[in-house]
């Protein structure tokens, strides 16, 4: 097995567009960053999304270590996956960067109700949760609660909204630094 990690990109509800930092990271390093494609980005189904993550981890782990790079509903999907995945599968994961986890337990968007409740089991690998102070999808208190439950380091970069394309992060070098720290 090679020591070069594969970074599995887990976008949230409705995917990450061309200006999103996840997409920019993929474009900059297409051999290293791989998007976990979902069958339907607009009508997510938890079992399907989790199964796609599991299959992607299985495939990538044949090449070397894996790191999860999740945003929004992708973080919630990662939590559900980690809570139910086999020890063999989670052992292949070197770490996870979970950015702007969506609090689907309080969201009233019908498309997200199937992800309730958010899995609050500890991740079996190093994890960092990043959440801004003014994220419309999660309060700072709830994001800190997620980080504690998941056994993650918590980073609060300030007021950047949902840490997406609208946040003006560009290539988000601070996120790359956090990823390198895993």
C-alpha positions as CSV (number, residue, x, y, z in Angstrom):
1,X,0.0,0.0,0.0
2,X,1.3,3.5,-0.9
3,X,1.5,6.2,1.7
4,X,-0.1,8.8,-0.5
5,X,-3.5,9.6,0.8
6,X,-6.7,9.8,-1.3
7,X,-8.9,12.7,-0.2
8,X,-12.5,11.8,-0.6
9,X,-14.6,14.9,-1.1
10,X,-18.1,14.7,0.5
11,X,-20.2,17.7,-0.6
12,X,-23.5,18.5,1.0
13,X,-27.1,19.0,-0.2
14,X,-27.2,20.1,-3.8
15,X,-23.5,19.4,-4.3
16,X,-20.6,21.9,-4.4
17,X,-20.4,24.2,-7.3
18,X,-17.4,25.4,-9.4
19,X,-16.4,28.2,-7.0
20,X,-16.7,26.0,-3.8
21,X,-13.3,25.3,-2.1
22,X,-14.0,21.5,-2.4
23,X,-14.3,21.8,-6.2
24,X,-11.2,24.1,-6.3
25,X,-9.2,21.5,-4.4
26,X,-10.3,18.8,-6.7
27,X,-9.4,20.8,-9.8
28,X,-5.9,21.6,-8.3
29,X,-5.1,18.0,-7.5
30,X,-7.4,15.7,-9.5
31,X,-5.3,12.6,-8.8
32,X,-5.5,13.1,-5.1
33,X,-9.0,14.6,-4.4
34,X,-12.0,12.5,-5.5
35,X,-15.6,13.5,-5.2
36,X,-17.9,10.9,-3.8
37,X,-20.7,11.3,-6.4
38,X,-24.3,10.8,-5.2
39,X,-27.1,9.6,-7.3
40,X,-29.4,12.6,-6.5
41,X,-27.9,15.7,-4.9
42,X,-31.3,17.4,-4.6
43,X,-33.2,14.6,-3.0
44,X,-30.7,12.9,-0.7
45,X,-31.4,9.5,0.8
46,X,-29.3,8.7,3.9
47,X,-28.8,4.9,3.1
48,X,-27.8,5.7,-0.4
49,X,-25.4,8.5,0.5
50,X,-23.8,6.4,3.3
51,X,-23.4,3.4,1.0
52,X,-21.7,5.6,-1.6
53,X,-19.2,6.8,1.0
54,X,-18.6,3.2,2.1
55,X,-17.9,2.1,-1.5
56,X,-15.6,5.0,-2.1
57,X,-13.6,4.3,1.1
58,X,-13.3,0.6,0.1
59,X,-12.1,1.5,-3.4
60,X,-9.7,4.2,-2.3
61,X,-8.2,2.2,0.6
62,X,-7.0,-0.4,-1.9
63,X,-4.5,2.3,-3.0
64,X,-3.5,3.7,0.4
65,X,-4.8,5.8,3.3
66,X,-8.0,7.8,3.0
67,X,-9.0,11.2,4.4
68,X,-12.5,12.5,4.3
69,X,-13.1,16.1,3.3
70,X,-16.8,16.9,4.1
71,X,-19.0,19.9,3.9
72,X,-22.5,20.5,5.4
73,X,-24.7,17.4,4.8
74,X,-21.5,15.6,3.8
75,X,-20.4,15.9,7.5
76,X,-23.6,14.4,8.7
77,X,-23.2,11.6,6.1
78,X,-19.7,11.0,7.3
79,X,-21.0,10.8,10.9
80,X,-23.6,8.2,9.9
81,X,-21.0,6.3,7.9
82,X,-18.5,6.3,10.8
83,X,-21.1,5.1,13.3
84,X,-22.1,2.1,11.2
85,X,-19.0,1.2,9.2
86,X,-16.9,-1.9,9.8
87,X,-13.7,-1.6,11.8
88,X,-11.8,-2.7,8.7
89,X,-13.3,0.1,6.7
90,X,-12.7,2.9,9.3
91,X,-9.2,1.7,9.9
92,X,-8.4,2.8,6.3
93,X,-9.3,6.4,7.2
94,X,-6.4,8.5,8.4
95,X,-8.6,11.5,9.3
96,X,-11.5,13.8,8.5
97,X,-12.0,17.5,7.9
98,X,-15.7,18.3,8.6
99,X,-16.6,21.8,7.6
100,X,-19.9,23.6,8.4
101,X,-21.8,20.5,9.6
102,X,-25.5,21.1,9.0
103,X,-27.8,20.7,12.0
104,X,-30.4,18.6,10.3
105,X,-32.1,17.9,13.6
106,X,-33.4,21.5,13.6
107,X,-33.6,22.1,9.8
108,X,-37.1,22.1,8.4
109,X,-36.1,21.3,4.8
110,X,-38.1,18.1,3.9
111,X,-35.2,16.8,1.8
112,X,-33.0,16.6,4.9
113,X,-35.3,14.9,7.4
114,X,-34.1,11.4,6.5
115,X,-30.7,12.3,8.0
116,X,-32.2,12.8,11.5
117,X,-31.0,12.3,14.1
118,X,-27.4,13.3,13.5
119,X,-25.1,10.4,14.6
120,X,-23.2,11.5,17.7
121,X,-20.8,8.5,18.0
122,X,-17.1,9.2,18.4
123,X,-15.1,9.0,15.1
124,X,-12.4,6.3,15.3
125,X,-9.8,8.5,13.5
126,X,-8.5,12.1,14.0
127,X,-11.2,14.6,13.1
128,X,-11.4,18.4,12.9
129,X,-14.7,20.3,12.8
130,X,-14.7,23.8,11.4
131,X,-17.7,26.1,11.8
132,X,-18.1,29.8,11.5
133,X,-19.8,32.0,14.1
134,X,-22.7,33.0,11.8
135,X,-23.5,29.7,9.9
136,X,-27.2,29.7,9.1
137,X,-27.2,25.9,9.2
138,X,-25.7,25.4,12.7
139,X,-25.2,27.4,15.8
140,X,-21.7,27.6,17.3
141,X,-23.0,25.8,20.4
142,X,-24.3,22.9,18.3
143,X,-21.2,22.7,16.2
144,X,-19.1,22.5,19.4
145,X,-21.5,19.8,20.6
146,X,-20.9,17.8,17.3
147,X,-17.1,18.2,17.8
148,X,-17.2,17.0,21.4
149,X,-19.4,14.0,20.5
150,X,-17.3,13.1,17.5
151,X,-14.0,13.4,19.5
152,X,-12.9,16.2,17.1
153,X,-10.8,19.3,17.5
154,X,-13.0,22.4,17.0
155,X,-11.9,25.4,14.9
156,X,-14.0,28.5,14.7
157,X,-12.5,30.8,12.0
158,X,-14.9,33.8,12.6
159,X,-17.9,35.0,10.6
160,X,-17.9,33.3,7.2
161,X,-21.4,32.1,6.8
162,X,-21.7,28.4,5.7
163,X,-18.1,28.2,4.6
164,X,-19.1,27.7,1.0
165,X,-18.7,29.6,-2.3
166,X,-20.8,32.5,-0.9
167,X,-18.2,32.9,1.9
168,X,-15.6,34.3,-0.5
169,X,-13.0,31.7,0.6
170,X,-11.5,31.1,-2.8
171,X,-9.0,28.2,-2.6
172,X,-9.3,28.5,1.2
173,X,-5.6,28.0,2.2
174,X,-6.5,27.9,5.9
175,X,-8.6,24.8,5.2
176,X,-5.7,23.2,3.4
177,X,-3.5,23.9,6.5
178,X,-6.1,22.2,8.7
179,X,-6.2,19.3,6.3
180,X,-2.4,19.0,6.3
181,X,-2.5,18.8,10.1
182,X,-4.5,15.6,10.0
